[in-house]
Amino acid sequence: MKRIFTVALLALSLGACKKSFDINDNPNSSTNAYPGLVLTNALNTTATTTTGSYEFYRFASPWIGYWNFSGSVSGFLEERSYNITSNYSGATNTWPNLYDNLEDYYYLEQQGKTLNKPYFVAFAKTIKAYDFQYLVDFYGNIPYSQALQSVKFIRPKYDKDITVYEDLAKQLDSAATLLKSSPKVASSDLSYDIVYGGDLTKWGKLVNTIKLRLLLRQTEIPGRMDYIKAEIAKITANGFGYIGAGETANVQPGYINSDKKQNPFYTQFGFTPATDKTTTGGHQYYLASKYSVDFYQNNKDARLGRFYTTINEGKGTTYVGRQFGPTATINDKIDSVSSIGPGLVAFPADASKPQPLITDFESLFLQAEAAQRGLISGDAKTFYQTAITQSFIALDLTAADAAAYYNSQPVANWDAPVNAGSSLSAENVSYDNKLVLIIKQKWASMNGFNDIESWCDYRRLGLPADIPISNNPAATTRKVPVRMPYPQSEYNYNPDNVLAEGTISQFTSRVFWDVK
Amino acid sequence: MNKFLQKCLWLLMFVAASSNAQTIKITGKVTAKDDNGPLPGVSVVVKGTTTGTMTNGNGDFTITVPDKKSILTFSFIGYAKREATIPANGNLIVSLDPDSRQLQEVVVTTALGIKRKAKELGYATQSVSGKDLTKSKPTNLAAGLSGKVAGLQINQANNQIDAGDQIRVVLRGNRSFVGNNQALLVVDGVTTDLSYMNSINPNDIESVNVLKGANAAALYGSAASNGVILVTTKKGQSEGGGSITFTNTTMLNKLSYFPKLQNQFGGGTDQDAFGFPQFTPFENQNFGDRYDGSVRGIGRPLPDGSMQMVTYSDRANEKKNFFDTGLDEQNDLTYSGGDEKGSVFINAQRLDSKGTTPGDKANRTSFRINGTRNYKNLSANYSIDYTQRNYDKSYNQVYNNVINTPSEIPLSQYSDLQSLYGDPNNFYNDYYQSPYQGLQLQRQNERKDALLGNLSLNYKVNDWLSLLVRGGISTSTVIGKYTQAAYTYSDFAKASGKAIAANNTQASESDYDQFKSRYNGDFLATFDKKLSKDFSLKFIAGAQYIDNSQQDIGVGASTLVIPNLYNVGNVLGVPSASESVLHSRQFGVFGDLTVGYKDYLFLHATGREDTDSRLAKSNRSFFYPSVDASFVFTDAIPALKNNAILSSGKLRAGISKVYMVQVDPYTLQSTFSTGSGFPYGSTAGFSVGNVVYDPNLKPEQTVAKEIGLDLGFLNNRVTLETSYYYEVTKDQEIKTGINISNSTGFSNAVINTGSGTNKGYEITIAASPIISLNNGFKWNMSINFSHNQNKATSLYQGLNQLSIGSSNYIVVGESYPRLLGTDYVRDPQGHVVVNSTTGLPTVANALKDFGQTNPKNIIGATTSFSFKNFTLTGTAELRSGAVFYNGIASTLDFSGVSYTSAEGGRERFVYPNSVIQTSPGVYVPNTNITTNTGGGGFWADGIRNNVMSNYVVSADYIKIRELSLSYDVPASFLRGIKFVKKASIALVGRNLFMFRPKSNIYTDPEINVGTDNAQGYNNLNQTPPTRIYGFTASITL
């Protein structure tokens, strides 16, 4: 009998031997990752959380006259009435999405330095600037200098929006310098860059285009022109130039028409992977806005049939948009209103198309504006017309269609810009007619590609001036909001810092570059 | 003492009488001298032999003795032992004297199965006998314990068919902020998952002993600070050669306590140009015009142009009638037997359940074999319990769908999907599928197998040393499948504009598989020696080894090629797959020392050193001690001895320290997760995880102090047990991490986070009996009261609040968790500030603290009346001091079916008690500015239904948890049927009544989205509480 106990004791103490407690290595998730793999996901996430996200369209599309809400679903009162709060998901989602994405670039930047791969550092700095810019554009002052550093700053302080913007410009300069001096991307690293396949020159153009966008945002700040000019001089000096025709910064990890693997915009506003054409929620909830349908229709703009379907999901013959504002009725339905069109979400082909971060036509419109303002060299008219052409091409139309449009339609005529609309902005600021023209055509092109840019242009310039304001009875302040409130999570988890920003009003707490 | 122990062993292991030709048959009855009531369960033994029996429920016994000179001994806990000679007529009436001093000899099973005398214990424990547990025939153990133990709070979070898995069991409130606060479950010495509570057959339980505080449980190591529920299952007993008992219990479940709904307005969402609500025939919201009894068409016109015509009036019962009456039928077959060499107890049980949701069903089959075997100095105990459960249920959110249906809709007419209006193409609702269709299309099938086995060998080396080795295994396997059936709408429905018909429903499926195992090995050496006349010593040295592992695998097909072939291989595109493995080990060595002085003063100390694989090498081993003392002053002070009033008194005190590892394995190092959508073909992508970890994470530490006074009066007829405890928990471990600002780059941090205190007191008063009459009437009563108050004293880096999910927060300086949520902007006096144009309030940014979500006070009361063969028992429970948020009410407002939304007649109204700001800081009462709408624009569009303060009410309640009326068939009647030893029948009911404050027009506050620390938050994914009633019949052969 004693032997049994001896054996039992032995078994127990064997079990207790120290080694048997070294079983805490994670078998479920990797605890390290090659930065290239992080880059690949980070780029895709940037696409998924910005231009390919629900958030970039959910409020901007109705506010800026592109889309409107279907009456077949309740809600959307927040968007219709402009009464948004810190719990409004348009405000609550972008914050964590972008900071989470930024953490990946932060890791990439650190690892790029450690592994001495300057191109990784440059890529990280570039898209960090892209993400942070949108954080500022949404929220104004944000955590920046203490952000992304894990529990080192568990409640990061907020930095002034202008300080963030100025530092982003510096980071982009530094990215350009790194790209210039960087060795070629190692062949084993080429495939991680799902935007330009390791083409550092194109990255240089992307860096410059993002910086140009940052700088043009600030054009209306009194006394800011000298700063802008000095910064543009640095861009010019690096020699990369800007994104030109056919150089769209497209994210393409290999989208296919399968669950969770579709193009992100298509996932939100297109169709499910099902073989029979099955619309997603986003596609059902958003229908055409009267303002834009009227614009494309009245100006014989061939893009009408690309941005929108005919009524009843293309089965009808007419194009119908609904006025933004009033509470939708049960008649505001897909069967009687146009919906998001095949130029944006062609079933099923667009499920596998790349997702642009910055399109070539946006870059060309930026250059057109900069040239028109005398900030860069080059012919504003050429930039402008090439931009329109590239917009048509992006919608599977032709350069000829574009030329026909800008040559024959008064609204797009560079030489008679007065037809583009009043030179008075929504806030009664008078602008150069050419600028009005550029912004109007930029607005007509950005539809469904990046509605936030059009919202930002509207905040900056008040153009297009005749964008309809909601007449919803609950919209007591008849004005497009100028920002998003901070998300409720900040009031919960970083309360001291966010409360120090004071009471936030979506109508008056403007971002620094919005000075109207 | 030893003699008494022997008696106990006698009791546990009865010996069958071996009959031979010369024997004499004796019958008799045993009564209690104090009240003349019959005493069941009294041990009757022929002196000097191993022959014996026990009295039955009426105190009657039958025994065969070798000859006329035989002497019978009668013994029973709490009564003085007595011997009697055989009377000439063979009929013996014996009455036993209560013996208060013997009560102190009660043996209690404590940590690790160590049996200790109640008088030695320096900490609080409370026992519930198997009989008391199962009076109302609960199908799971948790339901049986509710209201019966001071300091024990059991929440039934949901009432679906698998409700038994959705319970929360907490002793003495919360210590840990986010970590596990639920009690440890130990069955026959084997630690098992708390979910096993729903696997164990309550009828198998001999007794449950609850070790309330850390002191009592310190030997269990890490999990001990939450207290322990020790379940001892039945051992075989002989009542004259073994017995077979068959029990049938049939219980009905009916949904009760639906939220209060309006009955004035029908389907609609729009208003006309004048703001009058408009009826919409196919609407799912309830903002139509007022019911007028007119005949109206509902739904869209059918292909033949006709419409379903109904009277436009309230059909309130349609919703209640949608749900079925649930049925639980439980059949038990038990064999119990034994002899001097050992015993065996075998139980087989089958439980068939039909849910309240139509089509939901479940079953449970369990087998248990418990045995004991003795060879000289070696005794062996073993038990094997196998349980299989099967569920077939819908995961459709049918309650949400049903309750929000406009009241004019004759819902029950749609139960047949082939019928004209039940056909999904013709179903009236444009936006939601028919609930009947939902139940058919969305199914979940699950099978759970649980196996629990243990073997312990106890070897008595000599009269002061014994050795115990015990091995236990507990495993569970869950296999399940979710299926979504395809549905294709007709072209007519699609063309009609019916919104839901725009897209066909795609078929999909997913499978999940979970395996859990836990191995325990214990070794204990017990030294028990009387050192001198006055001093006794008991020392236990031991070691414990625990190995836990779990694997979860899931695969899914989001679209199936061939509809309704639910196999993941039938996927269109790429299937999803996931796997998770968890493995941890713990090893502990411990010592437990008890020194007794003159049998009235006991000092007890324990120490345990644990090693836990989940922490880094430098932190993985930790030692924790406990000390407690018990002083039986009624024995120590001569003046108090043999007092007529005060029969026993004990003062106790203890302090202990316990470390607990709350986190899962592998939570010391950040990970990278596969990027969403990746891999795209051969393109991989990884993302920095969202959780940041502290590699030097320390175990969570609780220091608990406890004092108590236990008194017995009037020969212990009345007992009073009191405890006060104070616990400090620091280095809190947050299992999923605390939420941190996303701007840190992370969303959660697993770091030691702050500290909290927890204190409270418990009082249990029991009187058995309060009244006892000579005619056999007896009234017993037991009341327990517990008050608990915790407080968060600090968080991390000066943080002042921490979200733990479901709007529950830890707030520094306050009890935890608390419900925090949105409220309106208010003036300094608390009036809601409304806009001077719209009359509408606005939402404030800062969250409002509504109060704590755990009750401060719990009172449980159990009473029983018995008269002759009838016994009426009842258990009631009161809880107070908490609030809860009704997410259900927000949805009901949204759909316009809520009672509140119709109170103002859907007219514009002046927001009650509101003010208008005339200039900064200046507010004037609002007397005339009405809301710009009183219809859906107000109730459904965020300003009302997104604001939590509108739906937070008191969670106080009083529940009648159990009522049962049982009848034991008289022995005199059974004497005619020779093979029947016992028979009883009972009517039982559970949760029959609930009393709650008027403000709570919604539901049972126990209903909750989950069973974690975040409480007081519900939504329409939970079904309403149920009333349960039925009968049980038992026959013993």
Chai-1 contact restraints between the chains, C-beta under 6 A:
chainA,res_idxA,chainB,res_idxB,connection_type,confidence,min_distance_angstrom,max_distance_angstrom,comment,restraint_id
A,M1,B,Y459,contact,1.0,0.0,6.0,A-B,restraint_1
A,F5,B,L467,contact,1.0,0.0,6.0,A-B,restraint_2
A,A8,B,V469,contact,1.0,0.0,6.0,A-B,restraint_3
A,L12,B,G521,contact,1.0,0.0,6.0,A-B,restraint_4
A,L12,B,F523,contact,1.0,0.0,6.0,A-B,restraint_5
A,L12,B,A543,contact,1.0,0.0,6.0,A-B,restraint_6
A,L12,B,Y545,contact,1.0,0.0,6.0,A-B,restraint_7
A,G15,B,Y545,contact,1.0,0.0,6.0,A-B,restraint_8
A,A16,B,F587,contact,1.0,0.0,6.0,A-B,restraint_9
A,F21,B,R585,contact,1.0,0.0,6.0,A-B,restraint_10
A,F21,B,T611,contact,1.0,0.0,6.0,A-B,restraint_11
A,F21,B,S613,contact,1.0,0.0,6.0,A-B,restraint_12
A,I23,B,H583,contact,1.0,0.0,6.0,A-B,restraint_13
A,I23,B,S613,contact,1.0,0.0,6.0,A-B,restraint_14
A,N24,B,S613,contact,1.0,0.0,6.0,A-B,restraint_15
A,N24,B,P665,contact,1.0,0.0,6.0,A-B,restraint_16
A,N26,B,Y666,contact,1.0,0.0,6.0,A-B,restraint_17
A,P27,B,V581,contact,1.0,0.0,6.0,A-B,restraint_18
A,N28,B,S580,contact,1.0,0.0,6.0,A-B,restraint_19
A,S29,B,T671,contact,1.0,0.0,6.0,A-B,restraint_20
A,S30,B,F672,contact,1.0,0.0,6.0,A-B,restraint_21
A,T31,B,Q669,contact,1.0,0.0,6.0,A-B,restraint_22
A,T31,B,T671,contact,1.0,0.0,6.0,A-B,restraint_23
A,A33,B,F672,contact,1.0,0.0,6.0,A-B,restraint_24
A,A33,B,F686,contact,1.0,0.0,6.0,A-B,restraint_25
A,L37,B,A684,contact,1.0,0.0,6.0,A-B,restraint_26
A,L37,B,G685,contact,1.0,0.0,6.0,A-B,restraint_27
A,L37,B,F686,contact,1.0,0.0,6.0,A-B,restraint_28
A,V38,B,F686,contact,1.0,0.0,6.0,A-B,restraint_29
A,T40,B,G685,contact,1.0,0.0,6.0,A-B,restraint_30
A,N41,B,G675,contact,1.0,0.0,6.0,A-B,restraint_31
A,N41,B,G685,contact,1.0,0.0,6.0,A-B,restraint_32
A,N41,B,F686,contact,1.0,0.0,6.0,A-B,restraint_33
A,N41,B,S687,contact,1.0,0.0,6.0,A-B,restraint_34
A,S72,B,A499,contact,1.0,0.0,6.0,A-B,restraint_35
A,L77,B,D941,contact,1.0,0.0,6.0,A-B,restraint_36
A,L77,B,G942,contact,1.0,0.0,6.0,A-B,restraint_37
A,T85,B,V843,contact,1.0,0.0,6.0,A-B,restraint_38
A,S86,B,N845,contact,1.0,0.0,6.0,A-B,restraint_39
A,W95,B,N742,contact,1.0,0.0,6.0,A-B,restraint_40
A,P96,B,N742,contact,1.0,0.0,6.0,A-B,restraint_41
A,Y99,B,N742,contact,1.0,0.0,6.0,A-B,restraint_42
A,Y99,B,S743,contact,1.0,0.0,6.0,A-B,restraint_43
A,E103,B,V688,contact,1.0,0.0,6.0,A-B,restraint_44
A,E103,B,G745,contact,1.0,0.0,6.0,A-B,restraint_45
A,D104,B,S687,contact,1.0,0.0,6.0,A-B,restraint_46
A,D104,B,V688,contact,1.0,0.0,6.0,A-B,restraint_47
A,Y107,B,V688,contact,1.0,0.0,6.0,A-B,restraint_48
A,P143,B,S743,contact,1.0,0.0,6.0,A-B,restraint_49
A,A147,B,S743,contact,1.0,0.0,6.0,A-B,restraint_50
A,L148,B,G745,contact,1.0,0.0,6.0,A-B,restraint_51
A,S150,B,V692,contact,1.0,0.0,6.0,A-B,restraint_52
A,S150,B,T744,contact,1.0,0.0,6.0,A-B,restraint_53
A,S150,B,F746,contact,1.0,0.0,6.0,A-B,restraint_54
A,V151,B,V692,contact,1.0,0.0,6.0,A-B,restraint_55
A,V151,B,A749,contact,1.0,0.0,6.0,A-B,restraint_56
A,I154,B,I740,contact,1.0,0.0,6.0,A-B,restraint_57
A,I154,B,Q797,contact,1.0,0.0,6.0,A-B,restraint_58
A,P156,B,S743,contact,1.0,0.0,6.0,A-B,restraint_59
A,P253,B,Y680,contact,1.0,0.0,6.0,A-B,restraint_60
A,P253,B,T683,contact,1.0,0.0,6.0,A-B,restraint_61
A,G254,B,Y680,contact,1.0,0.0,6.0,A-B,restraint_62
A,G254,B,G681,contact,1.0,0.0,6.0,A-B,restraint_63
A,G254,B,T683,contact,1.0,0.0,6.0,A-B,restraint_64
A,S258,B,G573,contact,1.0,0.0,6.0,A-B,restraint_65
A,S258,B,V574,contact,1.0,0.0,6.0,A-B,restraint_66
A,D259,B,S558,contact,1.0,0.0,6.0,A-B,restraint_67
A,D259,B,G573,contact,1.0,0.0,6.0,A-B,restraint_68
A,K260,B,G677,contact,1.0,0.0,6.0,A-B,restraint_69
A,K261,B,G677,contact,1.0,0.0,6.0,A-B,restraint_70
A,K261,B,Y680,contact,1.0,0.0,6.0,A-B,restraint_71
A,P273,B,T559,contact,1.0,0.0,6.0,A-B,restraint_72
A,P273,B,G573,contact,1.0,0.0,6.0,A-B,restraint_73
A,A274,B,Q506,contact,1.0,0.0,6.0,A-B,restraint_74
A,A274,B,T559,contact,1.0,0.0,6.0,A-B,restraint_75
A,T278,B,N503,contact,1.0,0.0,6.0,A-B,restraint_76
A,T279,B,N503,contact,1.0,0.0,6.0,A-B,restraint_77
A,T329,B,D270,contact,1.0,0.0,6.0,A-B,restraint_78
A,K333,B,G497,contact,1.0,0.0,6.0,A-B,restraint_79
A,D335,B,G497,contact,1.0,0.0,6.0,A-B,restraint_80
A,P473,B,N932,contact,1.0,0.0,6.0,A-B,restraint_81
A,T476,B,T837,contact,1.0,0.0,6.0,A-B,restraint_82
A,T476,B,T838,contact,1.0,0.0,6.0,A-B,restraint_83
A,Y491,B,N845,contact,1.0,0.0,6.0,A-B,restraint_84
A,N492,B,S803,contact,1.0,0.0,6.0,A-B,restraint_85
A,Y493,B,N739,contact,1.0,0.0,6.0,A-B,restraint_86
A,Y493,B,I740,contact,1.0,0.0,6.0,A-B,restraint_87
A,Y493,B,S741,contact,1.0,0.0,6.0,A-B,restraint_88
A,N494,B,S741,contact,1.0,0.0,6.0,A-B,restraint_89
